[in-house]
Amino acid sequence: MRREPSIPIVLWVATAALAHILWGGGAEQVVRVVEGRTQLASFASSVSGFVKRSNAPLQISLLTESDETPAPLEPNPDRDSDEVPEE
C-alpha cells in the first residue's frame, strides 16, 4: 500500500492559530476605519439637518484692507458725557 503525502490536521490548526495571533490586529483596524466613517457620516447628516432647519439666506462679505481711515463715531446723545464705560 502506498502512502499519500498529506499534512496532518494538527499542523493546520497550529498554523492557523499562529497566523491569527500574528495578524489578528487587522480586524481592529477595519473596525476603527468603519467607526470613523460612521461618525463622519453622522456629523455630516446633523450639519445638513441644521442647515435645512434654519432655511435662512446667509450673506457672506469679504473685507479688504484699505488705506482709508474709518469715520469717527458720533457721540451717543442718550449717554452722559461724564460716564466712564465699565470693563
C-alpha positions in Angstrom: 0.0 0.0 0.0 1.3 3.4 -1.0 1.1 6.2 1.5 -0.2 9.6 0.1 1.8 12.6 1.3 -0.5 14.9 3.3 -0.2 17.5 6.1 -1.7 16.4 9.4 -4.7 18.4 10.7 -2.7 19.3 13.8 -0.2 21.2 11.8 -3.0 23.1 10.0 -4.6 24.1 13.3 -1.3 25.2 14.8 -0.5 27.3 11.7 -3.9 28.9 11.7 -3.6 29.8 15.4 -0.2 31.3 14.9 -1.5 33.3 11.9 -4.4 34.7 13.9 -2.0 35.7 16.8 0.4 37.5 14.4 -2.1 39.2 12.1 -5.1 39.4 14.3 -4.9 43.2 14.6 -6.3 43.7 11.0 -9.8 43.3 12.2 -9.4 46.0 14.8 -8.1 48.4 12.1 -11.1 47.7 10.0 -13.4 48.4 12.9 -11.7 51.7 13.6 -12.0 52.8 9.9 -15.7 51.8 9.8 -16.4 53.6 13.1 -14.6 56.7 11.8 -16.6 56.7 8.6 -19.9 56.2 10.5 -19.1 59.1 12.8 -18.2 61.3 9.9 -21.5 60.4 8.1 -23.4 61.1 11.3 -21.7 64.5 11.7 -22.4 65.4 8.0 -26.1 64.4 8.4 -26.5 66.5 11.6 -24.9 69.6 9.8 -27.2 69.0 6.8 -30.2 68.8 9.0 -29.2 72.0 10.9 -28.8 73.9 7.6 -32.1 72.7 6.3 -33.9 73.7 9.5 -32.5 77.2 9.5 -33.6 77.7 5.9 -32.5 81.4 6.1 -30.3 83.1 3.5 -26.8 83.6 4.5 -24.8 86.6 3.4 -21.1 86.5 3.4 -19.0 89.5 2.7 -15.2 89.7 2.3 -13.5 92.6 3.9 -10.4 94.0 2.4 -7.9 96.3 4.0 -8.0 99.9 2.6 -5.9 103.0 3.1 -8.9 105.0 4.2 -9.4 105.6 7.8 -12.9 104.9 9.2 -15.1 107.9 10.1 -15.1 108.8 13.8 -18.1 107.7 15.8 -20.6 110.3 16.7 -21.3 110.7 20.4 -24.5 109.0 21.7 -27.0 111.6 23.0 -28.5 109.1 25.4 -25.3 108.7 27.4 -23.9 111.3 29.7 -20.5 112.6 28.8 -19.2 112.2 32.4 -19.8 108.4 32.4 -16.8 106.1 32.2 -17.5 102.9 30.4 -17.3 99.8 32.6 -15.0 97.0 31.5 
